[in-house]
Structure formats: C-alpha cells, structure tokens
Amino acid sequence: MRPILALAVVLFVLALLIENADRLFARADLHPGADRALEIVAGAKGRLLPAASIGTGPERIGNALRIGDRTLVPGRALDGLRSALLGPEGRLESQRIYESASTEDARALRATVEAARPGAVLVLASTGRIEPGAEDEVAKSELASALDQLGARARPGLVSPESWALIALRLENGWTPLAESYSRESGVAVSFVLGNRLELPEGFTGDFAEVHAPQEVEVFLEEELDYAAERSAGCGLVLDRTVLGRTLAAILEPPSAGNPGRLVWNDVRLGAGSGFLAWLGLADGAGDDSDGVVFELWVDGERVQAQPVRPRSPWTIFLVDLRAYAGRSVDLELRVEPGANAEGDTALWGRPMLLHGYQRSPLEVWAERR
C-alpha cells in the first residue's frame, strides 16, 4: 500500500504544479528557447578613425558583430550599415550590409524594421562611410524613417567620418533601443546581455553614449587598405613575411621596373600632434645584386620624408612629424621607389599607423609606459 500511496501523492503534486504554473513560476515572455544568457557586442568604425577597445584591455573590435560565440565580420569593405537580426527565440535569422549609397538598400532596411516580430532584436553598426550622396534625398528619408522607428538618439549619415552602433528590441508597441553609441572621433562599441527572461523596467530608454577619442590614439593603416583611393598591383596585407627572420604584420607594396609602388588615401584629417610611424624592411630572399628601395611618405603631393633600405637590413623605424599639417584634410601617400637593381624585392611597411595627439615621440611615450 505504501508505494501506491507515495505514487498518488507525487501525481497530486505534479497536477497542482501544472495547474498553477503561471502563478508559481515567472513567465519568460522573450527568447523562450534560450537556456543561457546571450551576449551581443557591436563594433563600428568610420574610415581612418581609431578602433574602439573592449573594456580596459588592449583588445580592439573594429568592424565586427559578436552574437554569443559567433563573430560576424564583413567579407569586404563596404560603406553602410551592417546588421544582424535575431528572432524572438534568440537565434540569428539574417545578416546583411545595407549600402549607404543605395536607395534600394535604405528601403530594405526600413522594411526590415517595420516587419520585425515582437521579441526580435536588431543589431546595426556602421562601416566605412554611411553618409548618403548629397543628391540622394530618398535614401536620406528612408534612413531617417528607420532610425525614428528604432528610437535612435543619434542621427548617423549626416557627416563623415563617423561611427555608430545600436542594439534594439522589438516590443508589442514598437522598438526600444537597448544600447547605442556614436562618435565622430573614434570607433564605438556597445554590448547587451539577453537572458531567457527579459523584463525592461518602466520608463527604460536604453543606454546612450557619445564617445570622444582619447588624447593619444593610433589608426592602423593595414585595417584601412580597402578604403585606399589608389593601390598599386600586388599591394596587400601580409602576415608571414620575415625581415632577418623577424615577422611583423605589414603592407606589401612591390614596385615594378621603373615604376614606384603607390598607396594613397584621400581626405585624411590631421590634428594636433599628428604623425606617421612604421617599420620598414625588405623581405628575406632578395637577390644578391639588389640595391634596395627608398620608402617615401607624401602629403598633398609633397614628399615629406624618405628612407633608403637595403636587403639584409633589420626592420627600420620610420617616424614622421605631421604637426605642420594640423587642421587639414590631406591626401596621404605611401610610396616605394625601386633602385636600379630592385627587381623582385618585396618592400614591407611594417605595422604602419597614423598617430594623433602626441606632443613628443610616441616611441618615448610607449617606452615610458612599459
């Protein structure tokens, strides 16, 4: 009899729990399929702006979206807004880049915003230039409508360069921004953690931050290759070339016979304390008769500094003071002039970067910090 009585008690308790589940347990209105917290991180960076760091460490996010354990990066550089749409269950439903120069894409973004289901999450982050053409009033109108519906506080797309990122949640009565950030001086990063139960407090309007760049910043030019206005054939990022056995992430810029290698960016803003820094080298394997190359930095068609480098030389520091150009937007050119016997030489700009805000050599500053 005792086993039967025990079974009856268990069945009674189970029936009671089922009947009163709504009162006994908190109901998860959003993301019911998620069994753990989902962290979303969105990074955005305008052209030739320093990338945002994550937390207080050295990690930089640049142009990337992190959805849980997935990292979404653009396969190629485009101007516009990268997006990730999560369904009410927290699963990634779609990802896309809405190009800023396309009226069709602007309309598609607005349609995505209007068609999203309650419980959906939309992540948007700028890449490159997001300012529509001056004559494209339709694209501007469609973008403004989408931003209004999302509840965005910033108005990206009015100037360039700029960085903007937003994480927004679709509720029954419309969109609510969860986190948003904007800057004209640097990249931005926003994050939010979604659990299997998401309840927003009354009056919640989301976190918003307008970011200002630190006094001293670096812009790594290997991350800006796709935005260069001119690139010689064969110019690109390499990670495995060595100079006297030492490897450094570098831009390979091979000159051809009688023709310099050229890499040019237009409309580069230079401020107080601006400069250029790189490590120069010829990759191991140059011919015995090579007489090397000359690395040159040009600003607005004027050669500012030059450095000859011969084969079997170590990485050479190349530091240029650009404070004389403060307050100007310039054309910046990295040029490699071949020697008489430089055929086959592999010229490397190791870790080239623009510096801003330094009033003395950044090498001294970095040495002190270490």
GIWO-V260050 format. One record per residue. N is the residue number from 0. BURIAL is I if it has 16 or more other C-alpha atoms within 10 Angstrom, else O. Layout:
BEGIN
n=N burial=BURIAL
n=N burial=BURIAL
END
This chain:
BEGIN
n=0 burial=O
n=1 burial=O
n=2 burial=O
n=3 burial=O
n=4 burial=O
n=5 burial=O
n=6 burial=O
n=7 burial=O
n=8 burial=O
n=9 burial=O
n=10 burial=O
n=11 burial=O
n=12 burial=O
n=13 burial=O
n=14 burial=O
n=15 burial=O
n=16 burial=O
n=17 burial=O
n=18 burial=O
n=19 burial=O
n=20 burial=O
n=21 burial=O
n=22 burial=O
n=23 burial=O
n=24 burial=O
n=25 burial=O
n=26 burial=O
n=27 burial=O
n=28 burial=O
n=29 burial=I
n=30 burial=I
n=31 burial=I
n=32 burial=O
n=33 burial=I
n=34 burial=O
n=35 burial=O
n=36 burial=O
n=37 burial=I
n=38 burial=O
n=39 burial=I
n=40 burial=I
n=41 burial=I
n=42 burial=I
n=43 burial=I
n=44 burial=I
n=45 burial=I
n=46 burial=I
n=47 burial=I
n=48 burial=I
n=49 burial=I
n=50 burial=I
n=51 burial=I
n=52 burial=I
n=53 burial=I
n=54 burial=O
n=55 burial=O
n=56 burial=O
n=57 burial=O
n=58 burial=O
n=59 burial=I
n=60 burial=I
n=61 burial=I
n=62 burial=I
n=63 burial=I
n=64 burial=I
n=65 burial=I
n=66 burial=I
n=67 burial=O
n=68 burial=O
n=69 burial=O
n=70 burial=O
n=71 burial=O
n=72 burial=O
n=73 burial=O
n=74 burial=O
n=75 burial=O
n=76 burial=O
n=77 burial=I
n=78 burial=I
n=79 burial=I
n=80 burial=I
n=81 burial=I
n=82 burial=I
n=83 burial=I
n=84 burial=I
n=85 burial=I
n=86 burial=I
n=87 burial=I
n=88 burial=I
n=89 burial=I
n=90 burial=I
n=91 burial=I
n=92 burial=O
n=93 burial=O
n=94 burial=O
n=95 burial=O
n=96 burial=I
n=97 burial=I
n=98 burial=I
n=99 burial=I
n=100 burial=I
n=101 burial=I
n=102 burial=I
n=103 burial=O
n=104 burial=I
n=105 burial=I
n=106 burial=I
n=107 burial=I
n=108 burial=I
n=109 burial=I
n=110 burial=O
n=111 burial=O
n=112 burial=I
n=113 burial=O
n=114 burial=O
n=115 burial=I
n=116 burial=I
n=117 burial=I
n=118 burial=I
n=119 burial=I
n=120 burial=I
n=121 burial=I
n=122 burial=I
n=123 burial=I
n=124 burial=I
n=125 burial=I
n=126 burial=I
n=127 burial=I
n=128 burial=I
n=129 burial=I
n=130 burial=I
n=131 burial=I
n=132 burial=O
n=133 burial=O
n=134 burial=O
n=135 burial=O
n=136 burial=O
n=137 burial=O
n=138 burial=I
n=139 burial=I
n=140 burial=O
n=141 burial=I
n=142 burial=I
n=143 burial=I
n=144 burial=I
n=145 burial=I
n=146 burial=I
n=147 burial=O
n=148 burial=O
n=149 burial=I
n=150 burial=I
n=151 burial=I
n=152 burial=I
n=153 burial=I
n=154 burial=O
n=155 burial=I
n=156 burial=I
n=157 burial=O
n=158 burial=O
n=159 burial=O
n=160 burial=I
n=161 burial=I
n=162 burial=I
n=163 burial=I
n=164 burial=I
n=165 burial=I
n=166 burial=I
n=167 burial=I
n=168 burial=I
n=169 burial=I
n=170 burial=O
n=171 burial=O
n=172 burial=O
n=173 burial=O
n=174 burial=I
n=175 burial=I
n=176 burial=I
n=177 burial=I
n=178 burial=I
n=179 burial=I
n=180 burial=I
n=181 burial=I
n=182 burial=I
n=183 burial=I
n=184 burial=I
n=185 burial=I
n=186 burial=I
n=187 burial=I
n=188 burial=I
n=189 burial=I
n=190 burial=I
n=191 burial=O
n=192 burial=O
n=193 burial=I
n=194 burial=I
n=195 burial=I
n=196 burial=I
n=197 burial=O
n=198 burial=O
n=199 burial=O
n=200 burial=O
n=201 burial=O
n=202 burial=O
n=203 burial=O
n=204 burial=O
n=205 burial=I
n=206 burial=O
n=207 burial=I
n=208 burial=O
n=209 burial=O
n=210 burial=I
n=211 burial=O
n=212 burial=I
n=213 burial=O
n=214 burial=O
n=215 burial=O
n=216 burial=I
n=217 burial=I
n=218 burial=I
n=219 burial=I
n=220 burial=I
n=221 burial=I
n=222 burial=I
n=223 burial=I
n=224 burial=I
n=225 burial=I
n=226 burial=I
n=227 burial=O
n=228 burial=O
n=229 burial=O
n=230 burial=I
n=231 burial=I
n=232 burial=O
n=233 burial=O
n=234 burial=I
n=235 burial=I
n=236 burial=I
n=237 burial=I
n=238 burial=O
n=239 burial=O
n=240 burial=I
n=241 burial=I
n=242 burial=I
n=243 burial=I
n=244 burial=O
n=245 burial=O
n=246 burial=O
n=247 burial=I
n=248 burial=I
n=249 burial=I
n=250 burial=I
n=251 burial=I
n=252 burial=I
n=253 burial=I
n=254 burial=I
n=255 burial=I
n=256 burial=O
n=257 burial=O
n=258 burial=O
n=259 burial=I
n=260 burial=I
n=261 burial=I
n=262 burial=I
n=263 burial=I
n=264 burial=I
n=265 burial=O
n=266 burial=O
n=267 burial=I
n=268 burial=I
n=269 burial=I
n=270 burial=I
n=271 burial=I
n=272 burial=I
n=273 burial=I
n=274 burial=I
n=275 burial=I
n=276 burial=I
n=277 burial=I
n=278 burial=I
n=279 burial=I
n=280 burial=I
n=281 burial=I
n=282 burial=I
n=283 burial=I
n=284 burial=O
n=285 burial=I
n=286 burial=O
n=287 burial=O
n=288 burial=O
n=289 burial=I
n=290 burial=I
n=291 burial=I
n=292 burial=I
n=293 burial=I
n=294 burial=I
n=295 burial=I
n=296 burial=I
n=297 burial=I
n=298 burial=I
n=299 burial=O
n=300 burial=O
n=301 burial=O
n=302 burial=O
n=303 burial=O
n=304 burial=O
n=305 burial=I
n=306 burial=O
n=307 burial=I
n=308 burial=I
n=309 burial=I
n=310 burial=I
n=311 burial=I
n=312 burial=O
n=313 burial=I
n=314 burial=I
n=315 burial=I
n=316 burial=O
n=317 burial=I
n=318 burial=I
n=319 burial=I
n=320 burial=I
n=321 burial=I
n=322 burial=I
n=323 burial=O
n=324 burial=I
n=325 burial=I
n=326 burial=O
n=327 burial=O
n=328 burial=O
n=329 burial=I
n=330 burial=I
n=331 burial=I
n=332 burial=I
n=333 burial=I
n=334 burial=I
n=335 burial=I
n=336 burial=I
n=337 burial=I
n=338 burial=I
n=339 burial=O
n=340 burial=O
n=341 burial=I
n=342 burial=I
n=343 burial=O
n=344 burial=I
n=345 burial=I
n=346 burial=I
n=347 burial=I
n=348 burial=I
n=349 burial=I
n=350 burial=I
n=351 burial=I
n=352 burial=I
n=353 burial=I
n=354 burial=I
n=355 burial=I
n=356 burial=I
n=357 burial=I
n=358 burial=O
n=359 burial=O
n=360 burial=O
n=361 burial=I
n=362 burial=O
n=363 burial=O
n=364 burial=O
n=365 burial=O
n=366 burial=O
n=367 burial=O
n=368 burial=O
n=369 burial=O
END
